[in-house]
Amino acid sequence: MINFEYARAADIAEAVRWAASDPQAKFIAGGTNLLDLMKENVERPARLIDITHLPLNTVEETTNGGLKIGALVPNTDLAYHPLVERRYPMLALAILSGASQQLRNMASTGGNLMQRTRCVYFYDTVTPCNKREPGSGCSAIDGINKQHAILGASEACIATHPSDMCVALAALGATVHVRGPSGERSIAFTDFHRLPGKAPERDNNLQQGEIITAVELPAKGFAGHYTYLKLRERLSYAFALVAVAAALEMEGETITEARFALGGVAHKPWRDPSAEALLHGRAATEANFEKAADMLLRDAKGCGHNDFKIPLARRAIVRALTQAARGTPQPVADKKIR
């Protein structure tokens, strides 16, 4: 039994003030991840700050032609929002590829960014885990690591980030808006999540007391040539072994801009602009896609059980870019890979 205080924030300022004053406090919205962690005794917050009544549940167009998504917009509402479906279909596809309908109904935009790894050793409190207990060791490195990272890992942690939505947000070049004791600031999405390094207990670059207020999408949504390809051990309600969000701008058969990010392979959604740049001005061919995949995976390293992820990721990148170039995105309902 975990004893904790419960408080419902009346406004954003109050939520920030309470969180800043108590390092053991946690914000709670849908609770789809935090409550699981509490049940498993992984998280033991001294206080839960209920933010479900804050005015952060709208989707609005921005003056620069983008979209501002409130942190409390449910995943289901976001996936089926007309503006998202029409202008950012890759994001909608990624959201619908994750979790289950019931979980998507509860999960929030901000909560999706904040969810923690599903590494089995992180959840198993009788095994060493540097993310759960810094300095205790990483059981996954010499353990069963089939689901674990092949990019950006460290000697301290090889866990992966579980989100599908975040992979699409990384590829789209989103921005995260936060508010804290020092006021408001914006974080480029690629800088929001952290690699483990020597401090794997820190998942992101939020400061004490900061709360996510919104995620902003740029005007360009790549609605014509995109896909979200998710490879997993079963066809539904499973986390990705490898996922690819791919988006292209095309002039005929020539690529004028390329974006692609990987999920299931690192501590954060993995994107490398140098790999994307290889495709700029090039023809949409399998050979060029293979070169881009090789660049993205040049530093990939397995730990034994997950060695297969490297060739799997290479094939997934090529297939996803092919789907995007053809304008035939991977369907959610039909799991057969096109």
Secondary structure, DSSP 8 states (H G I E B T S, - for coil): ----EEEE-SSHHHHHHHHHH-TTEEEESS-TTHHHHHHTTS---SEEEE-TTSS---EEE-TTS-EEEETT-BHHHHHT-HHHHHH-HHHHHHHHTSS-HHHHHH-BHHHHHH-----HHHH-TTS-BTTTSTTS-BTTTTS--TTS-SSS-BTTB------SHHHHHHHHT-EEEEEETTEEEEEEHHHHB---TT-TT--B---TT-EEEEEEE-S----SSEEEEEE-SSSSS---SEEEEEEEEEETTEEEEEEEEEESSSSS-EE-HHHHHTTTT-B--HHHHHHHHHHHTTT----STTTTHHHHHHHHHHHHHHHHHHT----SS--S--
